[in-house]
Amino acid sequence: MLGIIGGTGLTKLANLEITRRQVARTPYGEPSGALTFGMLCGVEIVFLARHGYGHTIPPHEVNYRANLWALKEHGVDRLVSVATVGGIHPEIRAGGLVVPDQLIDYTWGRAHTYSVSGEKPVTHLDFTEPYCSEMRHDILRAAIKKNIHIRDGGVYAVAQGPRLETAAEINRMERDGADMVGMTGMPEAYLARELELCYAAIGVIVNDAAGRGASKNGIREEDIQRVLSDLMSRVRVLLEELVVMDSPDSCQN
């Protein structure tokens, strides 16, 4: 079953026919909210708002372990993350969509693994390719079918948040090879790998990163909100197409 994690601007799916809500309990605490089960274009999915349904949980306080565990325990085997990002690369500009294929993790202090000392032998999982190639392919194919422009590939730099970055920090990330910056890509992607979930992300580019383009002299919240509504309408169409496509029989990642 497909699961969808919604980020900023996607605290609910307006086109989801809700069948039930399930409060989940996990060994790692409570998820960001109840799991919302429903039918999207006749296909059952599960939706979870990463920051809570009232958008009250900052990125560094999201219980990523509980979120992923709850989704897995309730039948999710394929997972799409929707996350807002700022564009660093000149071709990744506000108002666009991107499917990242790599990550750089700048976060700290987050519970980033299910491997806890003393519970079981340490396992070193391959994370060379952090996203599921099958899921990425499906997202890109859905975009083509719906004539939605979406960039294939890019390096997602994951900042700690909740503050936005300085221009100097963006310069550093660019030197490191980052193409975009957000706050929720990790540890979510790695926890999905530990749970053997087929996981990929849709980056919703809501602003140029600090010191770049329209954000050269600062980032204004009203500018973000202005582009967010249109972008999320495209994301909803993309997700509708994704759920009706044939599911892959297996996932290598």
Residue, then its C-alpha position, 0 to 999 in steps of 0.5 A: m500500500l502507498g503511504i504519503i507524508g505531507g510537509t508544509g502546505l500539505t497537511k491534508l489531501a483535499n481529494l482524499e475520500i477518508t474512510r477512517r483515522q487510526v491512532a497509532r502507538t509505537p515503541y518509539g512514541e507517538p507519530s505526528g498524528a493519526l494515520t488517515f486512511g482513504m481512497l484516492c481515485g479508487v485506490e486505498i492509501v495512507f496519509l500522514a502530516r509530518h508536522g501534525y495536522g495543525h502544522t505545529i511540530p517543527p522539523h527538528e522535533v518530528n518523531y521520524r522513527a514513530n512516523l515511519w514505524a507506524l506507517k510500516e506497521h499499518g501496511v505501507d510498503r511504498l512511501v512518497s515524501v512531499a517536502t518544501v525546499g529552497g533552490i540553490h542550483p540556478e535551474i532549481r527555482a521557486g515555483g518548480l518541482v524536483v525529485p532528488d536523487q541524493l542527500i547531504d545530512y547537516t542535521w544533529g541531535r535527531a533520533h536517526t536509527y532504529s539500531v539502539s545499543g544493546e538491543k541487537p547487533v549493529t547493522h551497516l546498511d548501504f546508503t549509496e543511493p538514498y532513494c528508491s529508484e523504482m519509486r523515483h521512476d514512478i513519480l517521474r512517469a506520473a508527471i509525464k502523463k499529467n504534463i507536469h514539469i518536474r526536474d529529475g535529480g538533485v542533491y538535497a541538503v538537509a538543514q537542522g531548522p527551524r530557522l532558515e539558512t544564512a547566505a554563507e551557509i548556502n554558499r557552503m552547501e553549494r560548494d559541498g555539491a547541494d542543489m536544494v535545501g530543506m529540513t526534513g529529508m533526514p533521518e526520514a530517508y534512512l529510517a525508510r531504508e532500515l524498514e525496507l520501505c520503497y521511499a522517494a521524495i517530491g521537492v516543492i521549491v517554494n523559494d530561492a535559497a538565501g542569497r540567491g535570485a529573488s532571495k538575494n536580500g532576504i526571504r519573505e514568508e508572503d512570497i513563499q505562500r504565494v507560490l505554495s498554493d499553485l505548487m500543491s495543486r500540481v502535487r495533488v494531481l501528480l499524486e492522483e496519477l501516481v496511485v492509479m499507476d501499476s505498483p512495482d512488484s518489488c523494490q531493490n531499495 
